[in-house]
Amino acid sequence: MKQRWLSLLLAGVACSSPKPIDPDIWRPQPGQESGDTIPGPLKNFGPFDSFADALKAACPLILSKPNASVVHLVDRDPQLAARVSTEYCAWLDLTPENKYELSMLTDLAQAGGSLNSEITCVLPPNVDDPRYPLGSIKYIFCLHNHPFSGELSGDDISFAAAMANAHELVVTTQGRKIPLAVIAFFSNSNDPDNPTCDGFYQYIPATRELMKWTNNPRNGWDGKKYGTVTWISPSHFTIQRE
């Protein structure tokens, strides 16, 4: 698995055109054997005392990156939208000091399978934070954006299940239980220069719930369950819509 992941990673680096340097984004150099970890923490982000506050800060940060939202192109030119769309991934983790922090972002890409499918980023399974031993960090949310503003994909659900097996399914901190989840931020704005943080989709492996959260300026996040994942085998599942 590690060798396959590293081969995909290095192939993506070798075939991609040069991208602007962004201090928030981590891209390994060709031959760099760090396929299992992503550096952390992200500078000038947090730390936060609650994951809700961290999510509020992470959503506009990720959506502000180039081509993180391409909804303005979907109807006008779907081929161009698919070609330029970019996903950015990061871990939201919990440190031994019970602070929520973000890893660096990555835009290492694995191309989607269809014309109207946005690019899918590849997130390493662990955060390399030099302040702490590797096993002392708790993994809370796998964060990314959906450039097309769509629901969670099958790859998202499978990745969340794999990460739940690799890490704790539910993290207990200060008397509170927080289930690991994958989260996809979205924007409905047609303004590419000012994408709004309109909400996120979430899959929670511990409960098998699919949730949609919308950004309510007065009340924070409003959540609604939109489906349940049923696993038929370790690699196949179905979704029951609400």
C-alpha positions in Angstrom: 0.0 0.0 0.0 2.8 2.4 0.9 4.7 1.7 -2.3 1.6 2.1 -4.4 0.7 5.4 -2.7 4.3 6.7 -3.2 4.3 5.7 -6.8 1.1 7.6 -7.5 2.4 10.6 -5.6 5.7 10.7 -7.5 4.0 10.2 -10.8 1.6 13.1 -10.1 4.6 15.3 -9.2 6.5 14.3 -12.3 3.6 14.9 -14.7 2.2 18.1 -13.3 3.2 21.5 -14.5 4.9 23.8 -12.0 2.6 25.5 -9.5 3.0 28.8 -7.7 4.7 28.5 -4.3 2.2 28.8 -1.5 3.6 28.6 2.1 0.3 26.9 3.2 0.8 24.0 0.7 3.1 21.0 1.0 4.4 19.3 -2.1 7.2 16.7 -1.7 10.1 16.9 -4.1 10.6 14.0 -6.5 12.3 11.1 -4.6 11.3 12.5 -1.2 10.2 9.4 0.8 7.5 11.0 2.9 4.4 9.5 1.5 2.9 8.5 4.8 3.1 11.9 6.5 2.2 15.6 5.9 4.0 18.3 7.9 2.2 20.2 10.6 1.1 22.5 12.1 0.0 25.1 9.5 1.6 28.4 10.4 -0.7 31.3 11.4 -3.7 29.0 12.0 -4.9 28.5 15.5 -4.5 26.8 17.8 -8.2 26.5 18.7 -10.0 25.4 21.8 -12.9 23.8 19.9 -13.1 22.0 16.6 -16.2 24.1 15.7 -14.0 27.3 15.8 -11.3 25.4 13.8 -13.8 24.4 11.1 -15.0 28.0 10.8 -11.5 29.2 10.2 -10.5 26.2 7.9 -13.4 26.5 5.5 -12.7 30.0 4.1 -9.0 29.3 4.2 -9.3 26.2 2.0 -11.9 27.7 -0.3 -9.8 30.8 -0.9 -7.1 28.7 -2.7 -6.9 28.9 -6.5 -9.7 27.0 -8.2 -11.0 25.5 -4.9 -14.5 26.4 -6.2 -15.4 26.3 -9.9 -19.2 26.4 -9.6 -19.2 29.5 -11.9 -17.9 27.3 -14.7 -19.9 24.1 -14.3 -22.8 25.1 -16.6 -20.9 27.3 -18.9 -17.9 25.1 -19.6 -17.9 21.7 -17.7 -14.7 20.6 -19.4 -12.8 23.6 -18.3 -14.2 23.3 -14.8 -13.0 19.7 -14.6 -9.6 20.7 -16.0 -8.8 23.6 -13.6 -10.6 22.4 -10.5 -8.3 21.8 -7.5 -8.9 19.9 -4.3 -6.9 20.8 -1.2 -6.6 18.4 1.7 -5.5 18.7 5.3 -5.9 17.0 8.7 -7.6 18.7 11.6 -5.9 17.1 14.6 -5.9 17.3 18.4 -2.6 17.9 20.1 -1.6 16.6 23.6 -2.4 20.1 24.9 -6.0 19.5 23.8 -5.7 22.2 21.0 -7.1 21.8 17.5 -4.6 22.5 14.7 -4.4 22.1 11.0 -1.7 20.3 9.1 -0.3 21.9 6.0 -2.5 21.7 2.9 -1.7 19.5 0.0 -3.0 19.7 -3.6 -1.3 16.5 -4.8 -3.8 15.2 -7.3 -5.3 12.0 -8.5 -7.4 12.7 -11.6 -11.2 12.0 -11.4 -12.7 9.4 -13.6 -15.3 11.3 -15.5 -15.5 14.5 -17.5 -17.5 16.4 -14.9 -15.5 15.1 -11.9 -13.2 17.4 -10.1 -9.6 16.6 -9.2 -9.2 14.5 -6.1 -6.4 15.3 -3.7 -4.3 12.6 -1.9 -3.9 13.1 1.8 -1.2 11.2 3.7 -2.5 9.3 6.7 -0.4 10.9 9.4 0.8 14.4 10.5 4.5 14.9 11.2 4.5 17.6 13.9 8.1 17.9 15.3 6.8 19.1 18.6 5.2 15.7 19.5 5.8 12.0 19.1 3.9 10.7 16.1 1.5 8.5 18.1 0.5 11.3 20.5 -1.6 13.3 17.9 -5.3 12.5 17.7 -6.9 12.6 14.3 -10.3 14.3 14.1 -11.3 15.4 10.6 -9.9 14.8 7.1 -10.7 18.2 5.5 -10.9 19.0 1.8 -13.0 21.1 -0.6 -15.4 20.1 -3.3 -14.9 22.5 -6.3 -18.2 21.4 -7.9 -20.1 21.9 -4.6 -21.2 18.3 -4.8 -21.9 15.6 -2.1 -19.3 13.2 -0.8 -17.9 10.7 -3.3 -17.4 7.0 -3.0 -13.6 7.7 -2.7 -14.3 10.1 0.2 -16.3 7.4 2.1 -13.7 4.7 1.5 -10.9 7.0 2.6 -12.7 7.9 5.8 -13.3 4.2 6.5 -9.6 3.5 6.0 -8.5 6.3 8.3 -11.0 5.1 10.9 -9.2 1.8 10.8 -5.7 3.4 10.9 -6.6 5.8 13.8 -9.1 6.0 16.6 -12.7 5.6 15.5 -13.8 8.0 18.3 -11.5 10.3 20.2 -12.3 11.1 23.9 -11.0 14.4 25.1 -12.0 16.3 28.3 -15.0 14.1 28.8 -16.3 14.6 25.2 -16.4 12.0 22.5 -15.5 13.1 18.9 -15.9 10.7 16.0 -13.4 10.8 13.2 -15.0 12.1 10.0 -14.2 13.2 6.5 -15.4 16.7 5.6 -15.8 18.4 2.3 -16.3 22.2 2.3 -18.3 23.8 -0.5 -19.3 27.2 -1.9 -22.3 28.1 -3.9 -20.9 31.5 -5.0 -20.6 32.3 -8.7 -17.8 34.8 -7.8 -14.5 32.9 -8.3 -12.5 35.6 -6.5 -14.7 35.6 -3.4 -16.1 32.1 -2.8 -18.3 32.0 0.3 -18.1 29.3 2.9 -21.6 27.9 2.5 -21.2 24.6 4.4 -19.8 21.1 4.3 -20.6 17.5 3.8 -19.6 15.0 6.4 -19.3 11.2 6.7 -18.9 9.7 10.2 -17.7 6.1 10.1 -18.6 5.4 13.7 -22.3 6.1 13.0 -22.3 5.5 9.2 -24.1 8.9 8.9 -23.9 11.2 5.9 -24.5 14.8 7.0 -24.9 18.2 5.3 -24.1 21.3 7.3 -24.9 24.8 6.1 -23.4 28.0 7.4 -26.0 30.0 9.4 -24.5 33.4 10.2 -26.7 33.7 13.3 -26.6 30.1 14.7 -23.4 28.7 13.3 -23.6 25.3 11.5 -27.1 23.8 10.8 -26.9 20.1 10.2 -29.2 17.6 8.4 -28.7 13.9 7.8 -29.1 13.0 4.2 -28.1 9.3 4.2 -26.7 6.2 5.9 -23.8 4.1 4.6 -24.3 0.3 4.7 -21.1 -1.8 4.2 -21.7 -4.9 2.2 -18.1 -6.0 2.3 -14.8 -4.3 3.4 -14.6 -2.6 0.1 -18.2 -2.2 -1.1 -21.1 -0.2 0.4 -24.6 1.2 -0.4 -26.2 4.5 0.6 -29.7 4.8 1.9 -31.0 8.3 1.2 -33.1 10.1 3.8 
